[in-house]
Amino acid sequence: MLYMDSTGCSSSGTSLKDDMVRITPMKLSKLFATTALCLGLFAANSHATEEDIYSVHYSEDGKYIITGGAGGFTLADSERLTGGIKIWNAETGAIEEALGQRSDLDQIFGDEYGRVGSTRWGISNFKDVVFSGNYPDGRVLLLPSSLGHMKGEDQLQMPDFVGGYLDLSARRPARIELSELASERGNCDPASGFHDYVGPIVASNNGHYAAIVVNTCKAGAGKDDQNLVYEYRSDLRIMDLSSLKVIHAVDRIDAGVYALGITDDGRRVAFVGRDRFAVMDIDSGKQHVIETYEDADFMIPRQFSTLQFSRDGSKLVSLRNILDIETGKEQPLKWAAGGAKKPRRISSVRVAPDLSFFALVIPDRSLITFGDDGLPRSYGKADKVVLLDTETGERTELEVTDSLTEGKRCVTDISPDSRRVAVGCKGGLLRVYDAATGKLIWHKRNVGRKEDNGLMKVDNLGDDRLFALLESASRY
């Protein structure tokens, strides 16, 4: 089974048909258990520092890598390099651009709006960065996996926007408005745990489109006319991320949605809701129903998940199977013997655009220690980053770091040509590998310096001696 928890997602089991999802105690999709790939939607709840990297993405043309990190309290050799969002040359590792300050996050989200779930999280970093277009003419978007009011007692629950953006030219933050949300309002008391919200929110892999679910809560009398019954109306909106306009609207796709995915052409979505697991063709409205769930209930999950399509949108991809949407046939994937056979815990998954391999992050347990500054630090072996061949089941482990204080909470992305893998981790590590050989191509890092009051400084030196020095120095 594959399920999300507060520290990532775990995976076990051997068949789509035999797995049962564990996101909530309600009855849900067996197929979803291994189809909902954990593509970076888990919350970062560990002890964060300013140099940490929370997300990493290739640009559509594969020439640049975009990383999202802390909220921008950074120092650099020039003002141009200051910010929580970094754009790197994918070939050389040279930093090209930096933007995004904590004040930008405050202007977009403030302390009033944040991610919703069984717990509500404020937005204080750039983990949710999406790059639409190519550098230098593209646009940096901030699309959290969900959005709602942070204060549960506030009756006005539905936000009137779904995220924010920064144009590379102007750099002024602005909200991605969804004006129609202002008229959407349910009648549920937020103190009950049921409230209006937007989510899941998922961008296509190429950054061209976003699928947005708008959830309105209605409370009514139950069969005994005594207990209240809460039910969501979930409406789907497809947004063109170049124009930031809604181009398709489908009302009442379900009564609560746990997971969502959208194809690169924006013409097909997959969702797991309260009542069914289905793939919808947007133009015709036709649904390919994979599973249905009778008498199911819906509760907002701890966090939402992403469903992954193949590049042409004809297949759904999981760690165990590739499902042909038109025929309904499942192609099982091979897993080699050993540690890759049944990973007990996977915190991040990426699938190569050509479906040739997965990039898996398998976290190792760590201890929490305290540094000279009194702040907590993770101490233990670094995460394992494994490339799993979908044809043979063989795996290649990438060498991230030998340090016992770095290489945690790693995230990955795969280049559009499936030839390279980028890895970013806590501690500011950023590395790029050859996908065929597993060999390191280049590495960079963000360095927090004590004389700068622990703030972040971009360091472009690529010498391994620098890493050895930093790992042994007591001041870091």
Secondary structure, 3 states (H helix, E strand, C coil): CEEEECCEEEECCCCCCCCCCCCCCCCCCCCHHHHEECCCCCCCCCCCCCCCEEEEEECCCCCEEEEEECCCCEECCCHHHCCCEEEEECCCCCEEEEECCHHHHHHHCCCCEEECCCCCEECCCCCCEEEECCCCCCEEEECCCCEEECCCCCCCCCCCEEEEEEECCCCCEEEEECHHHHHCCCCCCHHHCCCCEEEEEEECCCCCEEEEEEEEEEEEECCCCCCEEEEEEEEEEEEECCCCEEEEEEEEEECCEEEEEECCCCCEEEEEECCEEEEEECCCCCEEEEEECCCCCCCCCCCCEEEEECCCCCEEECCCEEEECCCCCEEECCCCCCCCCCCCCECEEEECCCCCEEEEEECCCCEEEECCCCCEEEECCCCEEEEEECCCCCEEEECCCCCCCCCCCCEEEECCCCCEEEEECHHHEEEEEECCCCCEEEEEEEEECHHHCCCEEEECCCCHHHHHHHHHCCCC
